[in-house]
Amino acid sequence: MPVWLTLAKGPLFRFTLAIFMLGLIRLALLSIGDMIGAIRQAGDRKLPYGQILKETGNWLLPFGRLHQTRGLYSYASFAFHIGILIVGLFLSNHLVILQANTGLAWGAIAKPWLDVLALVAILAGGYLLLHRVYAHNSRQLSSWPDYLLLVVILNIFVSGYLAGRPWNPVPYNGLMLFHTLNGIGLLLVIPFSKIAHCVLFPLIRIGSEIAWRFPPKAGQE
């Protein structure tokens, strides 16, 4: 393996992973601290934690409501998110790098299944990108980081998929460096962008419930 690729998969990855983890832990602690302060100042402190947990699960796996609003967009978004999580966390190549750098590892999913899921994610991500470009409402709500993040994630999927093909027309080492650097870049920006909702989503649901339960002038001296 070339030195530059070894450095990217070793020291650079460890440095990036540390920033990623510390950044998300910081955001989670800040959110929890804000919620504790809000609960202490609220007049109604009785939260239906069981209901909140159920609703959070329903939002994480929204099979029953995907078709209700912008059906095709909702299905594409769900498939894209599932592809990111499952391929990112259960591809054996990723787990080998993770174990080499941290000692952590878990079971991988068979590569043929992940190849299919990667293709689905590529198609879904391409649709989401085109939707942002051509759909007026989405274009009005999108900023340049939204486009950049989608392009970076698509770069990761496409380069990773090509690298595993025997007919790959691109030199393998160069393609893997491109794939690795895009992945590292994504990990770096997650704690500082809206993608942080991948960890904060359950906390956001609890925070919303707290906000709706505030009586008038709650928390004011």
SULWOBEL-V46448 format. One record per pair of residues at least 24 apart in sequence whose C-alpha atoms are under 8 Angstrom apart, sorted by the first residue. I is the first residue (numbers start at 0). GAP is how many residues later the second one is. D is the distance in whole Angstrom. If there is no record, write none. Layout:
# SULWOBEL-V46448
{{I & GAP & D} {I & GAP & D}}
This chain:
# SULWOBEL-V46448
{{0 & 172 & 8} {1 & 171 & 8} {3 & 173 & 8} {4 & 168 & 7} {4 & 171 & 8} {4 & 172 & 6} {7 & 169 & 7} {7 & 172 & 7} {7 & 173 & 7} {8 & 88 & 7} {8 & 171 & 7} {9 & 87 & 8} {9 & 91 & 7} {11 & 172 & 8} {12 & 171 & 7} {13 & 87 & 6} {13 & 88 & 8} {15 & 168 & 6} {15 & 171 & 7} {15 & 172 & 6} {16 & 170 & 7} {16 & 171 & 8} {18 & 169 & 7} {19 & 167 & 6} {19 & 168 & 6} {19 & 170 & 7} {19 & 171 & 6} {22 & 168 & 5} {22 & 169 & 8} {23 & 167 & 5} {23 & 172 & 7} {23 & 175 & 7} {26 & 164 & 8} {26 & 173 & 8} {27 & 171 & 8} {27 & 172 & 6} {27 & 175 & 8} {30 & 172 & 7} {31 & 171 & 7} {34 & 172 & 6} {34 & 175 & 8} {37 & 172 & 7} {37 & 181 & 7} {38 & 171 & 7} {40 & 177 & 6} {40 & 178 & 5} {40 & 179 & 8} {41 & 171 & 8} {41 & 172 & 6} {41 & 173 & 7} {41 & 176 & 5} {41 & 177 & 6} {42 & 171 & 7} {42 & 172 & 6} {42 & 175 & 6} {42 & 176 & 8} {43 & 169 & 6} {43 & 170 & 7} {43 & 171 & 7} {46 & 162 & 8} {46 & 163 & 7} {51 & 153 & 7} {51 & 154 & 7} {51 & 157 & 8} {55 & 146 & 6} {55 & 149 & 6} {72 & 54 & 8} {72 & 55 & 7} {75 & 48 & 5} {75 & 49 & 7} {75 & 51 & 7} {75 & 52 & 7} {76 & 47 & 7} {76 & 48 & 8} {76 & 51 & 7} {78 & 41 & 7} {78 & 42 & 6} {78 & 45 & 7} {79 & 40 & 8} {79 & 41 & 5} {79 & 42 & 8} {79 & 44 & 6} {79 & 45 & 6} {80 & 40 & 8} {81 & 39 & 8} {82 & 34 & 6} {82 & 35 & 6} {82 & 37 & 7} {82 & 38 & 5} {83 & 37 & 7} {85 & 28 & 8} {86 & 27 & 6} {86 & 30 & 7} {86 & 31 & 7} {114 & 46 & 7} {117 & 39 & 6} {117 & 43 & 7} {118 & 42 & 8} {120 & 36 & 8} {121 & 32 & 6} {121 & 35 & 6} {121 & 36 & 7} {124 & 25 & 7} {124 & 29 & 7} {125 & 28 & 8} {148 & 37 & 8} {151 & 30 & 6} {151 & 31 & 8} {151 & 34 & 7} {152 & 29 & 8} {152 & 30 & 8} {152 & 33 & 7} {154 & 24 & 7} {154 & 27 & 7} {155 & 24 & 8} {155 & 26 & 6} {155 & 27 & 6}}
